[in-house]
């Protein structure tokens, strides 16, 4: 792997011109199955005695090429693509933990991730132990002999709190369990997971990695930090013949059985976002900081939460861990639900929808939409307040974003 800087790696890493055609974009192999010359050849491919493809629910050349490119950005051991970010999370947990095990999870979570842990994962007999992601002592106190992993978001959604990755890595390493981080908000550009001791990093590629809000997808990368021969996981031990690839092998087995692989066309669209990722993340970050600073001064705004503001509790930690950027997400509190609705309804350019990481600036009232099934206490703990708007700051001219938000606040 070439020793390039990130923006160069994102453009060139993991894929060269196609050997047969010279194509510089990954070809789309839109085929359900793949033919073989002889019965023996297909048998050998099924049994892993020779490399090849036979069915796109299991593997596909387009998928493999995009996986190689994502892995290059993380300088990892290997990557696995999924049909969505939620598929990436669920398949990762189920490839490491089984009934009777437990996992320790930072409770600042995207609503659907929280529902996954409270629902499907718990229903599978896996105990989920929720902790404050910024309190490392809580993680230590919850780990026992049946714990299989630590899971946190790199930036809590929408609380925007920041875990201390090196501290969590130290705890995980001492217990021989992997540290898994959802880096959807930060991407490989802001968070070089391998350097911070993270063992497995995953994302909803739907968001910033793809950019533009054009397709659904997810990805998981084994950074290469963890020694899987020391894993507690039965599923990983069952794949011990694959050595350091035992986790990835377990993960691909679950993906195949669950039918959770990304479609070739969606993978192609995802890959188009890689080449502009660095440029976009820098612009998202500078625009978000400008908007946060402007909103802090408005009389209708009770508070602004953004890691780039010095008032943020983990500002210094975010600055250290996130490559000098702070991302494109912020939240605004406006005093009441009625004020929040009035602000959203007054937007002229900013769009009201639940996606994030788009080139367009998006806003949503999360309390009764994304987090509608949470109790009042659960919403409070997640930072989903009754007067809060979550904002995904886009790539427009920063002054146009500010102007639209200011005129909307003026309408309250």
C-alpha positions as CSV (number, residue, x, y, z in Angstrom):
1,X,0.0,0.0,0.0
2,X,1.5,3.3,-1.1
3,X,2.5,5.8,1.6
4,X,0.1,8.5,0.3
5,X,-1.7,11.3,2.2
6,X,-5.4,10.6,2.9
7,X,-6.9,12.6,0.0
8,X,-4.6,10.9,-2.5
9,X,-5.3,7.5,-0.9
10,X,-9.0,8.1,-1.3
11,X,-8.6,8.7,-5.0
12,X,-6.0,6.0,-5.9
13,X,-5.9,3.5,-3.1
14,X,-7.2,-0.1,-3.5
15,X,-7.9,0.1,-7.3
16,X,-5.9,0.7,-10.4
17,X,-6.9,0.7,-14.0
18,X,-8.9,-2.4,-15.0
19,X,-6.4,-5.0,-16.3
20,X,-8.5,-6.0,-19.2
21,X,-10.0,-2.7,-20.4
22,X,-8.0,0.1,-18.7
23,X,-11.1,1.5,-17.1
24,X,-10.3,3.8,-14.3
25,X,-13.7,3.4,-12.6
26,X,-14.8,0.2,-10.9
27,X,-16.9,-1.8,-13.4
28,X,-20.5,-2.7,-12.4
29,X,-20.9,-6.5,-12.5
30,X,-24.7,-6.5,-12.4
31,X,-25.1,-10.3,-12.4
32,X,-26.8,-12.6,-9.9
33,X,-24.6,-15.6,-10.7
34,X,-21.3,-16.4,-12.5
35,X,-20.8,-19.3,-14.9
36,X,-17.9,-21.8,-14.8
37,X,-16.4,-24.0,-17.6
38,X,-16.5,-27.3,-15.7
39,X,-18.4,-28.8,-12.7
40,X,-15.0,-29.3,-11.0
41,X,-14.2,-25.6,-11.3
42,X,-17.5,-24.6,-9.7
43,X,-17.0,-27.2,-6.9
44,X,-13.5,-25.9,-6.2
45,X,-14.8,-22.3,-6.1
46,X,-17.6,-23.2,-3.6
47,X,-15.1,-25.1,-1.4
48,X,-12.5,-22.3,-1.5
49,X,-9.9,-24.3,-3.3
50,X,-9.6,-21.7,-6.0
51,X,-10.6,-18.0,-6.2
52,X,-13.7,-17.1,-8.1
53,X,-17.3,-16.0,-7.9
54,X,-20.5,-18.0,-8.1
55,X,-23.4,-15.9,-6.5
56,X,-23.7,-12.2,-5.8
57,X,-25.3,-12.8,-2.4
58,X,-21.9,-14.2,-1.3
59,X,-19.5,-12.1,-3.3
60,X,-19.2,-10.0,-6.4
61,X,-16.3,-8.3,-8.2
62,X,-17.8,-4.8,-7.9
63,X,-18.3,-5.3,-4.2
64,X,-14.7,-6.7,-3.7
65,X,-13.2,-3.7,-5.5
66,X,-15.1,-1.1,-3.4
67,X,-14.2,-3.0,-0.3
68,X,-10.6,-2.8,-1.3
69,X,-10.9,0.9,-1.8
70,X,-12.5,1.5,1.6
71,X,-9.9,-0.7,3.3
72,X,-7.1,1.4,1.7
73,X,-8.5,4.6,3.2
74,X,-8.3,2.9,6.7
75,X,-5.0,1.1,5.9
76,X,-6.7,-1.9,7.4
77,X,-6.7,-5.7,7.2
78,X,-9.9,-5.9,5.1
79,X,-13.3,-4.5,4.6
80,X,-16.9,-5.9,4.2
81,X,-19.7,-4.0,2.4
82,X,-23.3,-4.1,3.5
83,X,-26.7,-3.1,2.2
84,X,-27.1,-0.5,5.0
85,X,-25.4,1.0,8.0
86,X,-27.8,-1.0,10.2
87,X,-26.9,-4.2,8.5
88,X,-23.2,-3.4,9.1
89,X,-23.8,-3.0,12.9
90,X,-26.1,-6.0,13.3
91,X,-24.0,-8.3,11.3
92,X,-20.8,-7.2,13.2
93,X,-22.5,-7.9,16.6
94,X,-23.9,-11.2,15.5
95,X,-20.5,-12.3,14.2
96,X,-18.9,-11.8,17.6
97,X,-21.6,-12.4,20.2
98,X,-24.1,-15.2,20.9
99,X,-26.8,-15.9,23.4
100,X,-25.4,-15.7,27.0
101,X,-22.8,-13.2,26.0
102,X,-22.9,-9.4,26.8
103,X,-21.6,-6.3,25.1
104,X,-20.8,-2.9,26.6
105,X,-22.3,0.0,24.5
106,X,-22.0,3.8,24.8
107,X,-25.6,5.0,25.1
108,X,-25.3,8.1,22.9
109,X,-26.7,6.4,19.9
110,X,-28.6,6.9,16.6
111,X,-32.2,6.0,17.2
112,X,-32.3,3.0,15.0
113,X,-29.0,1.7,16.5
114,X,-30.6,2.0,20.0
115,X,-33.7,0.1,18.8
116,X,-31.5,-2.6,17.3
117,X,-29.7,-3.1,20.6
118,X,-32.9,-3.0,22.7
119,X,-34.8,-5.2,20.3
120,X,-33.1,-7.7,17.9
121,X,-29.8,-8.0,19.7
122,X,-31.4,-8.4,23.1
123,X,-33.9,-10.8,21.7
124,X,-31.0,-13.0,20.5
125,X,-30.1,-13.5,24.1
126,X,-27.2,-11.0,24.1
127,X,-27.2,-8.7,27.1
128,X,-26.6,-5.0,26.2
129,X,-25.0,-3.0,29.0
130,X,-25.4,0.7,28.3
131,X,-22.9,3.2,29.7
132,X,-21.9,6.9,29.4
133,X,-19.5,6.9,26.4
134,X,-17.4,9.7,28.0
135,X,-16.9,7.8,31.4
136,X,-14.2,5.2,30.9
137,X,-14.7,3.9,34.5
138,X,-18.2,2.8,33.6
139,X,-16.9,0.6,30.8
140,X,-14.4,-1.0,33.1
141,X,-17.1,-1.7,35.7
142,X,-19.4,-3.4,33.2
143,X,-16.9,-5.8,31.6
144,X,-16.9,-9.4,32.8
145,X,-15.8,-12.8,31.5
146,X,-18.8,-13.0,29.1
147,X,-18.2,-9.6,27.5
148,X,-17.4,-9.8,23.8
149,X,-16.9,-6.2,22.7
150,X,-17.1,-2.5,23.4
151,X,-19.2,-0.4,21.0
152,X,-19.4,3.4,20.7
153,X,-20.2,6.1,18.2
154,X,-17.3,8.4,17.3
155,X,-19.6,11.3,17.8
156,X,-22.9,10.6,19.6
157,X,-26.0,11.1,17.4
158,X,-27.3,13.6,18.2
159,X,-25.7,14.3,21.6
160,X,-22.3,14.9,19.9
161,X,-20.3,13.7,22.8
162,X,-16.8,12.4,22.2
163,X,-15.3,9.2,23.6
164,X,-11.6,8.9,24.5
165,X,-10.5,6.3,22.0
166,X,-7.1,5.6,23.5
167,X,-8.5,5.1,26.9
168,X,-11.2,2.8,25.7
169,X,-8.6,0.9,23.5
170,X,-6.5,0.4,26.6
171,X,-9.4,-1.1,28.5
172,X,-10.4,-3.3,25.6
173,X,-6.9,-4.6,25.0
174,X,-6.4,-5.5,28.6
175,X,-9.6,-7.6,28.4
176,X,-8.8,-9.1,25.0
177,X,-12.0,-7.8,23.5
178,X,-12.3,-5.6,20.4
179,X,-13.1,-1.9,20.4
180,X,-15.7,-1.2,17.7
181,X,-16.5,2.4,16.7
182,X,-19.3,3.7,14.4
183,X,-17.5,6.4,12.5
184,X,-20.4,7.5,10.3
185,X,-20.2,11.2,11.5
186,X,-16.4,11.3,11.2
187,X,-15.4,9.1,8.3
188,X,-11.8,7.9,7.6
189,X,-10.9,11.5,6.8
190,X,-11.5,12.8,10.3
191,X,-10.8,9.7,12.3
192,X,-7.9,7.4,11.3
193,X,-9.2,4.5,13.4
194,X,-6.1,2.4,13.3
195,X,-3.9,5.1,14.8
196,X,-6.3,5.5,17.8
197,X,-6.3,1.9,18.8
198,X,-9.7,1.1,17.3
199,X,-10.0,-2.6,16.3
200,X,-13.1,-2.5,14.1
201,X,-14.6,0.7,12.5
202,X,-17.9,0.8,10.6
203,X,-20.1,3.4,9.0
204,X,-23.4,4.0,7.2
205,X,-21.8,4.8,3.8
206,X,-25.2,6.3,3.0
207,X,-24.1,9.5,4.7
208,X,-20.8,11.4,4.2
209,X,-18.8,8.6,2.5
210,X,-21.2,8.4,-0.4
211,X,-22.3,12.0,-0.2
212,X,-25.3,13.5,-2.0
213,X,-27.9,11.2,-0.4
214,X,-28.1,9.0,-3.4
215,X,-27.8,5.4,-2.1
216,X,-28.0,3.3,1.0
217,X,-25.0,1.3,2.3
218,X,-22.7,0.3,5.1
219,X,-19.2,-0.9,5.6
220,X,-17.0,-2.6,8.2
221,X,-13.2,-2.5,8.4
222,X,-10.9,-4.6,10.4
223,X,-8.1,-2.2,11.1
224,X,-5.6,-4.9,11.8
225,X,-5.0,-3.9,15.4
226,X,-6.7,-6.9,17.1
227,X,-5.1,-10.3,17.5
228,X,-8.1,-12.5,16.7
229,X,-6.3,-15.7,18.0
230,X,-6.9,-14.2,21.4
231,X,-10.6,-13.5,20.8
232,X,-13.2,-14.7,23.4
233,X,-15.8,-15.0,20.6
234,X,-17.0,-18.6,19.7
235,X,-17.8,-17.5,16.2
236,X,-14.3,-16.2,15.7
237,X,-12.7,-19.3,17.2
238,X,-14.8,-21.4,14.8
239,X,-13.0,-19.6,12.0
240,X,-9.5,-20.0,13.5
241,X,-8.2,-21.7,10.4
242,X,-8.3,-18.3,8.7
243,X,-5.8,-16.8,11.2
244,X,-5.9,-13.0,11.3
245,X,-8.8,-13.1,8.9
246,X,-11.0,-15.1,11.3
247,X,-13.2,-12.1,12.2
248,X,-13.7,-11.0,8.6
249,X,-14.5,-14.7,7.7
250,X,-17.1,-14.8,10.5
251,X,-18.6,-11.5,9.4
252,X,-18.8,-12.6,5.7
253,X,-20.5,-15.8,6.8
254,X,-23.2,-13.9,8.7
255,X,-23.6,-11.4,5.8
256,X,-24.1,-14.3,3.3
257,X,-26.6,-16.1,5.6
258,X,-28.5,-12.8,6.3
259,X,-28.5,-11.7,2.7
260,X,-27.1,-8.3,3.7
261,X,-24.6,-7.7,1.0
262,X,-24.8,-4.4,-0.9
263,X,-26.0,-4.5,-4.5
264,X,-23.3,-3.9,-7.2
265,X,-24.9,-0.7,-8.5
266,X,-25.2,0.8,-5.0
267,X,-21.6,-0.1,-4.4
268,X,-20.6,1.7,-7.5
269,X,-22.5,4.8,-6.5
270,X,-20.9,4.6,-3.0
271,X,-17.4,4.5,-4.6
272,X,-18.1,7.7,-6.5
273,X,-18.0,9.6,-3.2
274,X,-14.5,8.5,-2.2
275,X,-12.6,10.9,-4.5
276,X,-14.3,14.0,-3.1
277,X,-14.5,12.9,0.6
278,X,-11.6,14.9,1.9
279,X,-12.8,18.1,0.1
280,X,-16.4,17.6,1.3
281,X,-15.5,16.9,4.9
282,X,-13.4,20.0,5.2
283,X,-16.2,22.1,3.7
284,X,-18.9,20.5,5.9
285,X,-16.7,21.3,8.9
286,X,-16.0,24.9,8.1
287,X,-19.6,25.6,7.2
288,X,-20.8,24.0,10.4
289,X,-18.4,26.0,12.6
290,X,-19.5,29.2,10.8
291,X,-23.2,28.4,11.4
292,X,-22.7,27.4,15.0
293,X,-20.8,30.6,15.8
294,X,-23.6,32.7,14.1
295,X,-26.4,30.9,15.9
296,X,-24.7,31.4,19.3
297,X,-25.4,35.1,19.0
298,X,-29.1,34.9,18.1
299,X,-31.6,35.9,20.8
300,X,-34.0,33.0,19.9
301,X,-31.3,30.4,20.4
302,X,-31.0,28.9,23.9
303,X,-27.9,26.9,23.1
304,X,-25.8,25.4,20.2
305,X,-24.0,22.1,20.5
306,X,-21.0,21.6,18.2
307,X,-17.6,20.0,18.9
308,X,-15.8,22.9,17.2
309,X,-17.1,25.4,19.8
310,X,-14.8,25.9,22.8
311,X,-17.9,25.7,24.9
312,X,-18.3,22.0,24.0
313,X,-17.4,19.6,26.8
314,X,-15.0,17.5,24.7
315,X,-13.7,20.3,22.4
316,X,-10.1,19.6,23.1
317,X,-10.5,15.9,22.7
318,X,-12.3,16.3,19.5
319,X,-9.6,18.6,18.1
320,X,-7.0,16.0,19.0
321,X,-8.7,12.9,17.7
322,X,-10.5,14.3,14.6
323,X,-7.7,15.6,12.4
324,X,-8.4,19.3,13.3
325,X,-12.0,19.1,11.9
326,X,-15.2,18.8,13.8
327,X,-17.7,17.5,11.3
328,X,-20.9,18.7,9.7
329,X,-23.4,18.0,12.5
330,X,-24.7,20.4,15.1
331,X,-27.8,20.8,17.3
332,X,-29.8,23.9,18.3
333,X,-32.1,24.3,21.2
334,X,-34.9,26.9,20.8
335,X,-36.8,26.8,24.0
336,X,-39.9,24.8,23.0
337,X,-41.2,22.3,20.5
338,X,-43.4,25.0,19.1
339,X,-40.3,27.2,18.5
340,X,-38.5,24.3,16.9
341,X,-41.4,23.6,14.5
342,X,-41.8,27.3,13.7
343,X,-38.1,27.5,12.8
344,X,-38.2,24.4,10.6
345,X,-41.4,25.6,8.8
346,X,-39.7,28.9,8.0
347,X,-36.7,27.5,6.2
348,X,-36.5,28.5,2.6
349,X,-33.4,26.6,1.4
350,X,-32.7,24.1,4.3
351,X,-34.6,20.8,3.8
352,X,-36.6,19.0,6.5
353,X,-35.7,15.4,6.3
354,X,-34.0,12.6,8.3
355,X,-30.9,11.8,6.3
356,X,-27.5,13.5,7.0
357,X,-24.2,14.0,5.2
358,X,-25.9,15.3,2.1
359,X,-24.5,18.1,0.0
360,X,-27.6,20.0,1.0
361,X,-28.2,21.4,4.5
362,X,-30.8,19.3,6.3
363,X,-32.7,19.8,9.5
364,X,-35.0,17.5,11.5
365,X,-36.9,17.6,14.8
366,X,-35.7,14.2,16.2
367,X,-37.7,13.8,19.4
368,X,-41.0,12.7,17.8
369,X,-39.5,11.3,14.6
370,X,-36.3,9.3,14.8
371,X,-36.6,8.9,18.6
372,X,-40.4,8.6,18.8
373,X,-40.3,5.2,20.6
374,X,-37.9,6.3,23.4
375,X,-39.2,7.1,26.8
376,X,-38.8,10.7,28.1
377,X,-35.8,9.5,30.3
378,X,-34.2,7.7,27.4
379,X,-34.5,10.8,25.1
380,X,-33.0,13.0,27.8
381,X,-30.1,10.7,28.3
382,X,-29.5,10.6,24.5
383,X,-29.5,14.4,24.3
384,X,-32.8,14.4,22.4
385,X,-34.5,17.4,24.0
386,X,-38.0,18.6,23.3
387,X,-36.8,21.9,21.9
388,X,-33.9,20.5,19.8
389,X,-33.3,20.6,16.1
390,X,-30.5,18.4,14.5
391,X,-28.7,20.0,11.6
392,X,-26.6,18.4,9.0
393,X,-24.7,21.3,7.5
394,X,-24.2,21.0,3.7
395,X,-21.8,22.3,1.1
396,X,-23.7,25.5,0.1
397,X,-22.1,28.9,0.6
398,X,-21.8,29.3,4.4
399,X,-23.4,32.7,4.3
400,X,-26.5,31.4,2.5
401,X,-26.9,28.7,5.2
402,X,-26.5,31.3,7.9
403,X,-28.9,33.7,6.3
404,X,-31.6,31.0,5.9
405,X,-31.3,29.9,9.6
406,X,-31.2,33.5,10.9
407,X,-34.4,34.4,9.0
408,X,-36.1,31.3,10.3
409,X,-35.1,32.1,13.9
410,X,-36.4,35.6,13.4
411,X,-39.8,34.1,12.5
412,X,-40.1,32.5,15.9
